[in-house]
Amino acid sequence: MSTVIEGHLDNGVLRVKLEVNRLDASASRDFKKQVDVIWSPDVTQVELDFKQVGFIDSSGVGALLGVYKRLPNVEGQVRLTSVQAPVQSVIELLRLHRIFKIEN
């Protein structure tokens, strides 16, 4: 398993930095496993740093939705930061900007 993320819990906010250029099928498998390792019942929000990610496919989108579904309530929020244009286009095309807060 290659390192896909680096993350830590900060006052209920799981801050995750993605360490890959592509969030595709192979990276998504490792992403899910690594999120499982750092996840805690105390997580109320997730912040994902997408600075390095220039490509996302359906597997990557599924991995993001998996994180969203783990949050304890509807108030829980997933924030994507430093999102590159190609990734933002995919997220908006799928209308997922309605559930993910996107910050550039």
N, C-alpha and C positions, 0 to 999 in steps of 0.2 A: 504494500500500500504506500503510495507516494503522498507526501505532505501537500494537501490541497488548501488547508486553512490554518490560521493561527488565531486563537481566540481566548477570551477570558470573560468572567462575569464581573460586572461593575454596578453595584446597587440595583440588581434586578435586570440590568441591560446586558445581554450577551453581545459583546463586541467581537466581530469576526472579520478578519482580513483574508480575502481569497488570494492564494499564492499561485494561481494558474492563469494562463492567457485564454484558455477555452474552458467553459463550463459545459462539457459534452458528456456523452454516455460514460466514458471511463472515469473522468474527473468527478462526475455526479455520484458514482458509487462510493468513492473515497470520501467525498464531501459528506454524504449521509452518515457514514461510519464515524467520521471524525466529529460531526455534530453530536452524535450519540454519546461520545466519550466526554465532551465538555458540557453537555446539557445538564441542567439542574432544575429541581422543582421551583426554585426561586426565580426563574426566568419569566419576566413579564413583557419584555420587549427585546427585539433583535435588531442589531445594526450591522449590515454587511458592507464592507468596503470593497467596491468593484473596480478600484483603480487599475488593476492589472488585466481585468477581463475584457477582451475585445470581441468575444463570440459566445453566444449561448444557444443551445438547441432545446428540443422538447424535453430531454432528460434533465437538463439544467433547470428549466422552468418547473418541472415536476419536483426537483429537489427543493426549490424555493417554496413551492406550495406545501411541501411536507413540513418545512420549518414553520410556516404560517399556521398550519393546522395543529401544531404542537402547543401553541400558545394557549394559556388557560382560559381566556375570555375574549369577547369581541373587542374589548378595549386594547388588547395586546396588539402591538404594531410591529411591522417589519419595515425597516428603513434601509434603502439602498443608497449608498453614497458613492461619489466619484464615478458615476455610471457613464460609460462611453456611448456615443451616438448609436452604433449598431445594436448594442444590447438594449438601449432605451427604446429603439424602434420595435424590437421584438416584443418587449413588455407592453408597449402601447398598442401594438397591433392586436395582441391578445386581451386588451383591455384590463390588464393586471395592474395598471397604474392606479386603479380604483382601490386596490387592497394593499399595494406596496407604496410607501412614500418614497419618491425618488428625489434625491438631492445631487446636484452636480458640483 
